[in-house]
Amino acid sequence: MILQGKRVALPSAPVVHKRFEEHVAAAPDAVAVFWAGRQLTYAELDAKANRFAHFLAARGHGRGAKVGVCLDYSIDMLVAILGTLKAGAAYVPFDPAYPAARLGLLLGQVPDLALIVASPATAGMVESADADVIDLEQLADELAALPATAPDVTVTGDDICYAVFTSGSTGTPKLTAVRHEGWFNLMNWLTIEYGLHSGSNHLVVSAFGFDLSQRSLMTPLFCGATQNLMASRNFDAMMAYRMLTERDVRVVHCASSTLYLLVDWEAARGGDALTRLDYVLFGGEALKAERLTRWASREGNTCTLLHQYGVAECTDVATSYDLGAYRPGEQDVPPVGKPAYNTDIHLLDEDLNGVAAGEQGEICIAGASVGAGYLNNGPENAKFTTIEVDGAPLRVYRTGDRGHVTEAGELIVLGRIDSQVKVRGMRIDPTDIERALARLAGVREAAVAITYTDSGDAELIAFIVRADDEPTAAEPTADGRAVDALRTGLLETLPRNMVPATFVNVPRLPLSPHGKVDRVALVDAYRKQHANSGIAA
């Protein structure tokens, strides 16, 4: 089964920052970015980015180099990203919201990192890196002496523009590389298909390390609009909603869970900033449509909700669906729609043969959006493979997701084939958490599973076998200090979204007939015990 996206011609050199430069020439005085009460025009942002590009080039960090960016959302972040692209290099986000130990692990996964752009607030988090750490503010005088014009660097659509980390099935984060052609194709599709223009001002509400944050950062500059950045390291619903109200924001990209928070915030306060948006582009986890139904049906709501699907390995978005067409009584699972331009969806069986119409298969992505592969994990690159279609070889990426296609030609995603899960929009491998738990004092072994609350939200639950062999039956960890110690220990090495919501002591971890830890049995036993005791699980 194949879903084929519309074929749209791209420039001979589909390079993202060149489109930004076209807007610089056409409207140099238009506002490019607003942050913490400051703003820069397109011409001012371009000049700063050009100077940084010359700085990189003078040090030999041009085409093919990898430049780390460990900054809070700020004007300097955009300068660093655009300057890196203009130099022909690729940027790698290091999210300062991560614990220092996590950042240290990520730093070790980037081969030949050229340097890292940081600030006084973030430099200490990446001081373990072998690469130099620089601060744009401290280099202000040196940068000011460099040319404000773009460097003469040839960049092609096959060059890497950025690389982001995804969770690895072996416990080691994978660094997946995105090509300029794929990123350009994505934003070109968004601009044409949804009519984005110079008034399509954006607000970034997701964490810097998240794959969708990369297109959220660059799309407004691709279409000539204004990028609005929050002066906050972590998501702040109050600040986000205030900026939506005050800054004439028209477009937001976010995970589904973030959208639920914003909708709840608006409903509780009787506002209308969300309903007045042109678009919210969201996805990253299974949609709970009931969380949005009442808000979406409000009188005067003009916001179009685009339910999207994709993976970091294939430039983040592969399909899109206007949720206004969804009818809960007709379909149990909301569709994720049809492919982006120059993108195809193949549903394949275990032998990589296409399945028949209506049958389930593994979702594989082909076309312009397919990335360059993993930079730090050779074996995992087997997910980027070649199949034969109409007698010709075709490169595809195997997502590990199951799906089928409706009679209307809309893709439905049914879940993961492997053990990875999505919590609050972030793909997580429970093995990462289990290894971190096993390193903590008092923990003999641990298993982590996913459960769902009464409202359908995904949560992580950790089952702990203590080193002292107690207790002898499954029970919630009654000692609040013990729970705090576990959470504190995990936060030293893991992002907050990877810390389980619940910790349960068990005498041992049950095994399946195949000799693997039976997480389903653990969760079932936990639920039964709580049902028998009259306590909600």
C-alpha positions in Angstrom: 0.0 0.0 0.0 1.4 3.4 -1.0 0.3 6.9 -0.2 1.9 9.3 -2.6 2.4 13.0 -1.8 2.0 15.7 -4.4 5.1 16.3 -6.6 6.3 19.9 -6.3 9.5 21.1 -8.0 12.2 22.4 -5.7 15.0 24.9 -6.5 18.3 23.4 -7.8 19.8 24.2 -4.4 17.0 23.7 -1.9 18.8 25.5 1.0 16.9 26.8 3.9 18.8 30.0 4.8 18.7 31.1 1.1 14.9 31.6 1.5 15.6 33.6 4.6 18.0 35.8 2.6 15.3 36.4 0.0 13.1 38.0 2.7 16.1 40.0 3.9 16.4 41.5 0.4 12.7 42.0 0.0 11.8 43.4 3.4 15.0 44.3 5.3 13.1 46.4 8.0 10.5 43.7 8.8 10.8 42.3 12.3 12.4 38.9 12.2 12.5 38.0 15.9 11.1 39.3 19.2 12.5 38.1 22.6 12.4 39.6 26.1 11.3 43.0 24.9 14.0 43.2 22.2 13.5 42.8 18.5 15.7 42.5 15.4 14.8 43.2 11.8 15.6 40.8 9.0 18.6 42.9 8.0 20.0 43.1 11.5 19.6 39.4 12.1 21.1 38.6 8.7 24.2 40.8 9.5 24.8 39.1 12.8 24.4 35.7 11.3 26.8 36.5 8.5 29.4 37.7 10.9 29.2 34.5 12.9 29.4 32.5 9.6 32.6 34.3 8.8 33.9 33.5 12.3 33.2 29.8 11.8 34.7 29.8 8.3 37.9 31.5 9.5 38.4 28.6 11.9 37.8 26.0 9.3 34.3 25.1 10.6 32.6 25.2 7.2 30.8 22.7 5.1 30.4 19.4 6.8 31.3 20.7 10.3 29.0 20.2 13.3 28.4 23.1 15.7 26.8 22.6 19.1 24.2 25.1 20.3 23.5 25.1 24.1 21.5 28.2 24.6 18.2 29.2 26.1 15.7 30.6 23.6 17.1 34.0 22.6 18.2 36.1 19.7 21.7 34.6 20.0 20.2 31.2 19.4 18.9 32.3 16.0 22.1 34.0 15.2 24.0 30.8 16.0 21.7 28.6 13.9 21.6 30.9 10.9 25.3 31.6 11.0 26.1 27.9 11.2 23.9 27.2 8.2 25.5 30.0 6.2 28.9 28.6 6.9 27.8 25.3 5.4 27.9 23.5 8.7 25.2 21.7 10.6 24.0 22.6 14.1 23.3 20.2 17.0 20.9 21.3 19.7 22.0 20.6 23.3 19.0 21.5 25.4 20.0 23.4 28.6 16.8 22.1 30.2 18.5 18.7 30.4 20.5 17.7 33.5 24.3 18.2 33.1 24.9 14.4 33.3 22.5 13.9 30.4 24.2 16.6 28.4 27.5 15.0 29.1 26.2 11.7 27.6 24.9 13.5 24.5 28.2 15.4 24.0 30.0 12.0 23.8 27.7 10.9 21.0 28.7 13.7 18.5 31.7 12.7 16.4 34.1 15.6 15.6 32.1 18.4 17.2 33.7 21.7 16.0 32.7 23.9 18.9 29.7 24.8 21.1 27.9 28.1 21.3 26.8 28.7 24.9 26.1 31.6 27.3 27.3 32.3 30.9 24.1 30.6 32.0 24.8 27.4 30.0 28.5 27.1 29.5 29.1 25.1 32.7 26.6 22.5 31.4 28.9 21.6 28.5 32.3 22.2 30.0 33.0 18.4 29.7 33.1 18.6 25.9 36.3 18.2 24.1 35.3 21.1 21.8 35.8 24.8 22.5 32.9 26.6 24.1 32.2 30.1 23.0 29.9 33.0 24.0 28.7 35.3 21.3 28.4 38.2 23.8 32.0 37.9 24.8 33.0 37.8 21.2 30.9 40.8 20.3 33.9 43.1 19.4 35.6 40.4 17.3 32.4 39.6 15.5 31.7 43.3 14.8 34.9 43.5 12.8 33.9 40.8 10.4 31.9 41.3 7.2 28.2 41.8 7.5 27.7 40.2 4.0 27.1 36.5 3.4 30.2 34.3 3.0 30.8 32.7 -0.4 30.0 29.1 0.6 28.4 26.5 -1.6 25.7 24.6 0.2 23.6 21.9 -1.5 20.4 20.1 -0.7 22.3 17.0 0.3 24.3 18.8 3.0 23.3 18.3 6.6 21.6 21.3 8.2 21.0 19.9 11.7 21.1 16.7 13.8 19.0 15.9 16.8 19.0 13.2 19.4 16.4 10.5 19.6 16.1 7.6 22.1 18.1 4.5 21.2 16.9 1.0 21.5 20.3 0.1 23.0 20.0 2.8 25.6 22.4 5.1 23.8 20.8 8.2 22.3 20.9 8.3 18.5 22.0 11.4 16.6 19.9 11.6 13.4 20.9 14.0 10.6 18.5 16.0 8.5 19.4 17.3 5.0 18.7 20.8 3.6 16.5 19.3 0.9 14.3 17.6 3.4 14.0 20.7 5.7 13.4 23.0 2.7 10.8 20.7 1.3 9.0 20.5 4.7 8.8 24.3 5.1 8.0 24.9 1.4 5.0 22.5 1.8 3.8 24.2 4.9 4.1 27.6 3.3 2.3 26.7 0.1 -0.3 24.2 1.4 -1.4 26.3 4.3 -0.8 29.8 2.8 1.8 31.0 5.3 3.0 34.5 4.7 4.7 37.5 6.2 1.9 37.9 8.7 2.1 34.2 9.9 3.9 35.1 13.1 5.0 32.2 15.3 5.6 31.4 18.9 7.9 28.6 20.0 6.5 26.6 22.9 8.4 23.3 22.8 11.8 22.4 24.2 14.9 23.1 22.1 16.0 19.5 21.9 12.7 18.4 20.5 12.7 17.6 16.7 9.6 19.7 16.0 11.3 22.7 17.6 13.6 23.0 14.6 10.9 23.7 12.1 9.1 25.8 14.6 12.2 27.9 14.9 12.8 28.3 11.2 9.4 28.3 9.5 8.5 32.0 10.2 11.9 33.1 8.8 11.2 30.9 5.8 7.9 32.6 5.0 9.0 36.2 6.0 7.1 36.4 9.3 8.2 37.2 12.9 9.5 34.6 15.3 8.5 35.1 19.0 10.6 33.4 21.6 9.7 33.1 25.3 12.3 34.2 27.8 12.0 31.0 29.8 14.0 27.8 29.7 11.1 25.6 30.4 7.5 25.7 29.1 5.5 28.4 30.9 1.8 28.2 30.1 1.1 31.7 31.6 3.9 33.3 29.6 3.0 31.5 26.4 -0.7 32.5 26.7 0.2 36.1 27.4 2.4 36.2 24.3 -0.3 34.6 22.2 -2.6 37.4 23.4 -0.2 40.3 22.9 2.1 39.4 20.0 -0.4 38.8 17.1 0.8 35.2 16.9 -0.9 33.2 14.1 0.8 29.8 14.1 2.0 27.4 16.9 3.8 24.1 16.5 3.6 21.8 19.5 3.2 18.3 21.0 -0.4 17.2 21.7 0.2 17.4 25.4 1.2 21.0 25.2 -1.9 21.8 23.2 -4.1 20.3 25.9 -2.4 22.5 28.5 -3.0 25.6 26.4 -6.6 24.7 25.8 -7.2 24.0 29.5 -5.6 27.3 30.3 -7.8 29.2 27.9 -11.0 27.4 29.0 -10.2 28.1 32.7 -9.8 31.8 32.0 -12.3 32.4 29.3 -9.8 33.8 26.8 -9.8 33.5 23.0 -6.1 33.8 22.0 -6.0 30.2 20.9 -9.3 30.3 19.0 -8.1 33.3 17.0 -4.9 31.5 15.7 -4.8 30.5 12.1 -3.1 27.1 12.8 -1.9 24.8 15.5 0.3 22.1 14.0 0.6 19.3 16.5 1.3 15.6 17.0 4.1 13.4 18.4 1.8 11.1 20.4 -1.6 9.4 20.3 -4.3 12.0 20.0 -7.0 12.2 22.7 -9.6 14.1 20.6 -12.0 14.4 23.5 -9.6 16.8 25.2 -10.1 19.2 22.3 -13.8 18.7 21.3 -15.5 21.3 23.5 -12.8 24.0 22.8 -12.8 23.3 19.0 -16.6 23.7 18.8 -16.6 27.1 20.6 -18.5 29.7 18.7 -16.1 31.9 16.8 -13.2 29.5 16.9 -11.3 30.0 13.6 -8.2 28.0 14.5 -7.4 25.0 12.2 -6.0 22.1 14.0 -3.5 20.1 11.9 -2.9 16.6 13.3 0.5 15.6 12.0 2.7 12.5 11.9 6.4 12.0 11.4 9.7 11.1 12.8 12.9 12.9 13.5 14.8 10.7 11.0 12.6 12.0 8.2 12.5 15.8 8.9 9.8 15.6 11.6 6.6 15.7 9.5 5.4 13.2 6.9 1.6 13.6 6.9 -1.0 16.1 8.0 -4.8 16.0 8.7 -7.3 18.8 9.3 -8.9 17.6 12.5 -12.1 19.6 11.6 -13.0 16.7 9.3 -12.7 14.1 12.1 -16.0 12.4 13.2 -15.4 10.3 16.4 -18.4 8.1 15.7 -17.0 7.0 12.3 -13.4 6.3 13.3 -11.9 5.1 16.6 -8.5 6.5 15.9 -8.2 10.0 14.4 -6.3 10.0 11.1 -2.9 11.7 10.6 -3.8 12.4 7.0 -2.0 12.4 3.7 1.7 12.9 2.8 3.6 16.1 2.5 4.9 17.2 -0.9 7.5 14.9 -2.4 6.9 12.3 0.4 5.5 8.8 0.1 4.2 6.5 2.8 4.7 2.7 2.2 3.0 0.1 4.4 5.1 -3.0 4.4 5.0 -6.5 5.9 7.8 -8.2 7.8 9.5 -9.1 4.5 9.3 -5.5 3.3 6.6 -6.3 0.8 3.7 -3.9 0.4 0.5 -4.9 2.2 -3.0 -4.9 0.5 -5.4 -2.0 0.8 -7.0 -1.9 4.3 -4.3 -4.2 5.8 -2.0 -3.2 8.6 1.7 -2.8 8.0 4.9 -1.1 9.2 4.9 2.6 8.2 7.9 3.4 6.0 8.7 6.8 4.7 10.3 7.6 1.3 11.1 10.8 -0.6 12.7 14.1 0.0 12.2 14.1 3.7 14.3 11.0 4.4 17.3 12.0 6.4 21.0 11.3 6.1 21.0 8.6 8.8 22.5 8.3 12.3 25.9 9.9 12.8 26.8 7.9 15.9 25.2 4.5 15.5 26.2 2.3 12.5 24.0 -0.7 13.3 20.8 1.4 13.7 21.3 2.7 10.2 19.7 -0.5 9.0 16.4 1.2 9.6 17.3 3.2 6.5 17.0 0.6 3.8 16.2 0.0 0.2 13.2 -1.7 -1.3 12.1 -2.3 -4.8 9.2 -0.4 -6.3 8.1 -0.9 -9.9 11.5 -2.5 -10.6 13.5 0.4 -9.2 15.4 0.7 -5.9 13.9 3.1 -3.4 15.4 4.3 -0.1 13.0 4.3 2.8 13.1 4.7 6.6 11.4 2.0 8.7 9.6 3.9 11.5 8.6 0.9 13.7 5.1 2.3 13.8 2.0 0.2 12.7 -0.7 1.7 10.6 -3.3 1.3 7.8 -4.9 3.5 5.2 -8.6 4.4 5.2 -10.9 4.2 2.1 -10.5 8.0 1.9 -6.7 7.6 1.6 -5.9 8.9 5.1 -3.1 7.3 7.2 -4.1 5.9 10.6 -1.2 5.2 13.1 -2.0 2.3 15.4 1.1 2.3 17.7 4.6 1.1 18.0 5.9 -2.3 16.9 8.8 -2.2 19.3 9.0 -1.3 22.9 9.5 2.5 22.5 6.7 4.7 23.8 5.7 8.3 23.5 5.1 10.4 26.7 4.1 14.1 26.3 5.2 14.0 22.7 8.7 12.7 23.4 9.8 9.3 22.2 11.2 7.3 25.1 12.8 3.9 25.4 12.0 2.5 28.9 15.4 0.8 28.9 17.1 4.1 29.3 15.2 4.7 32.5 15.7 1.2 33.8 19.4 1.5 33.4 19.4 4.8 35.3 17.3 3.3 38.1 19.6 0.3 38.4 22.5 2.7 39.1 20.8 4.2 42.1 21.5 3.1 45.7 19.1 0.6 47.1 17.8 -0.6 43.7 18.6 -4.2 42.7 16.7 -4.1 39.4 13.8 -2.2 37.8 11.3 -2.4 35.0 9.5 0.6 33.5 6.1 0.4 31.7 3.6 2.8 30.3 0.1 3.2 31.8 -2.8 5.5 31.1 -4.7 7.7 33.4 -8.5 7.9 33.5 -8.2 10.8 31.1 -6.1 8.8 28.7 -2.8 10.5 29.4 0.3 8.3 29.1 2.4 7.9 32.3 5.5 5.9 33.2 5.4 3.5 36.1 8.6 2.0 37.6 8.6 -1.4 39.3 11.5 -1.6 41.8 13.1 -4.7 43.3 15.0 -3.3 46.3 18.4 -4.4 47.3 17.2 -5.3 50.8 14.7 -7.9 49.4 11.8 -6.0 50.9 8.8 -5.7 50.7 7.5 -9.2 49.9 4.5 -8.1 48.0 3.8 -5.5 45.3 3.0 -2.2 47.0 3.4 1.6 46.3 6.6 3.0 47.8 5.1 4.2 51.0 8.2 6.1 52.2 7.9 9.6 50.6 11.6 10.1 51.2 12.5 7.0 49.3 10.4 8.2 46.3 12.0 11.7 46.5 15.4 10.0 46.5 14.6 8.0 43.4 13.2 11.0 41.6 16.2 13.2 42.6 18.6 10.5 41.5 17.0 10.1 38.1 16.9 13.9 37.5 20.6 14.0 37.8 20.9 12.0 34.6 17.5 12.1 32.8 15.2 14.8 31.4 12.1 15.4 33.5 9.8 13.8 31.0 11.7 10.5 31.5 11.1 10.3 35.3 8.2 7.9 36.1 5.1 9.3 37.8 4.7 6.2 40.0 7.2 3.9 41.8 6.1 0.5 42.9 8.0 -2.0 45.0 7.9 -5.6 43.9 9.6 -8.8 45.2 10.8 -9.8 41.7 10.3 -9.1 38.1 8.2 -11.7 36.3 9.4 -13.2 33.1 7.5 -14.1 29.9 7.7 -17.5 28.3 10.5 -16.0 26.1 12.5 -15.2 29.2 12.0 -11.4 29.0 10.6 -9.2 31.7 6.8 -9.3 31.5 5.8 -5.7 31.9 2.2 -6.4 31.0 2.0 -8.9 33.9 3.5 -6.2 36.2 0.9 -3.6 35.2 -2.0 -6.1 35.4 -1.0 -7.2 38.9 -0.7 -3.6 40.1 -4.1 -2.7 38.7 -5.7 -5.8 40.2 -4.3 -5.1 43.6 -5.5 -1.6 43.6 -8.9 -2.6 42.3 -9.3 -5.2 45.1 -8.2 -2.6 47.7 -10.7 0.0 46.3 -7.9 2.4 45.4 -7.7 3.9 41.9 -4.6 2.7 40.1 
